[in-house]
Amino acid sequence: MTALPLVALSLAEEVQRESGQDLSVCFQCKICTSGCPLAGAMDLTPHAVMRALQLGREERLLRANSFWLCASCQACTARCPQGIDLAAVMDALRMVATRRRVPAAVPEAPIFTQAAVRSIRLFGRLYEAGVGLEINLRTRRPLRERDGHAAAARRETPPAARSRGACRASPSPGGGHRLLSRLRAARQRPRV
């Protein structure tokens, strides 16, 4: 028995083999993109990823952040009139890019995947706090907020709200105890 010569597959052929999806049936209706909650953050929207695969735009596609950002929420798959499992295509793109040693456009994405799989193997479920901590430590940003969004939100809190606690109904010093005592007193008063 002779060994078959190794033939370099195109990206589309690798993705098609890995995902089991026929990429040629996509007719660019853009329904996948309209249902995608992350399309606004992607370099190439889901329908553009499919078109790039069809046209053989390998370099452009492998530099994009689209398949790294994909949450595999299945919104595109559920809406596709051709029945293409686009989430499986995005997963296949991640696998092929990893196999080809293409650096991730979103550096945290492969770290998240590794941490999530490790968590599931250890605990039998996804331990979110542990995954978040591992991502922060492996990206060398321990206990820091991403881009300062939470810090900015704290700065935008009005000073009056900060002095009495963020929520009037919480048992925080200054506001919550008075509200709770008023509610208890109202319950005890006889109704007329």
ChimeraX attribute file (.defattr): number of C-alpha atoms within 10 A of each C-alpha:
attribute: neighborCount
match mode: 1-to-1
recipient: residues
	/A:1	3
	/A:2	4
	/A:3	5
	/A:4	6
	/A:5	6
	/A:6	6
	/A:7	6
	/A:8	8
	/A:9	10
	/A:10	12
	/A:11	20
	/A:12	22
	/A:13	16
	/A:14	16
	/A:15	25
	/A:16	19
	/A:17	14
	/A:18	16
	/A:19	21
	/A:20	14
	/A:21	16
	/A:22	17
	/A:23	20
	/A:24	13
	/A:25	12
	/A:26	17
	/A:27	12
	/A:28	13
	/A:29	12
	/A:30	16
	/A:31	17
	/A:32	23
	/A:33	21
	/A:34	17
	/A:35	17
	/A:36	20
	/A:37	13
	/A:38	16
	/A:39	18
	/A:40	11
	/A:41	12
	/A:42	15
	/A:43	18
	/A:44	21
	/A:45	22
	/A:46	28
	/A:47	21
	/A:48	17
	/A:49	23
	/A:50	23
	/A:51	19
	/A:52	17
	/A:53	22
	/A:54	17
	/A:55	10
	/A:56	15
	/A:57	14
	/A:58	14
	/A:59	10
	/A:60	13
	/A:61	22
	/A:62	22
	/A:63	16
	/A:64	18
	/A:65	19
	/A:66	25
	/A:67	29
	/A:68	21
	/A:69	18
	/A:70	22
	/A:71	15
	/A:72	16
	/A:73	12
	/A:74	16
	/A:75	19
	/A:76	24
	/A:77	21
	/A:78	16
	/A:79	19
	/A:80	18
	/A:81	13
	/A:82	12
	/A:83	14
	/A:84	22
	/A:85	20
	/A:86	26
	/A:87	21
	/A:88	19
	/A:89	27
	/A:90	23
	/A:91	19
	/A:92	20
	/A:93	26
	/A:94	22
	/A:95	16
	/A:96	17
	/A:97	20
	/A:98	13
	/A:99	9
	/A:100	10
	/A:101	9
	/A:102	12
	/A:103	12
	/A:104	19
	/A:105	17
	/A:106	14
	/A:107	12
	/A:108	16
	/A:109	18
	/A:110	17
	/A:111	17
	/A:112	17
	/A:113	13
	/A:114	14
	/A:115	22
	/A:116	21
	/A:117	14
	/A:118	17
	/A:119	18
	/A:120	13
	/A:121	11
	/A:122	11
	/A:123	9
	/A:124	10
	/A:125	12
	/A:126	16
	/A:127	15
	/A:128	12
	/A:129	9
	/A:130	14
	/A:131	21
	/A:132	16
	/A:133	15
	/A:134	20
	/A:135	22
	/A:136	19
	/A:137	13
	/A:138	14
	/A:139	12
	/A:140	10
	/A:141	13
	/A:142	13
	/A:143	10
	/A:144	12
	/A:145	11
	/A:146	10
	/A:147	8
	/A:148	10
	/A:149	10
	/A:150	12
	/A:151	12
	/A:152	10
	/A:153	9
	/A:154	11
	/A:155	11
	/A:156	9
	/A:157	11
	/A:158	10
	/A:159	10
	/A:160	9
	/A:161	12
	/A:162	12
	/A:163	11
	/A:164	15
	/A:165	17
	/A:166	15
	/A:167	12
	/A:168	17
	/A:169	13
	/A:170	15
	/A:171	14
	/A:172	14
	/A:173	12
	/A:174	13
	/A:175	18
	/A:176	18
	/A:177	15
	/A:178	15
	/A:179	15
	/A:180	15
	/A:181	10
	/A:182	11
	/A:183	11
	/A:184	11
	/A:185	10
	/A:186	11
	/A:187	9
	/A:188	8
	/A:189	8
	/A:190	6
	/A:191	6
	/A:192	3
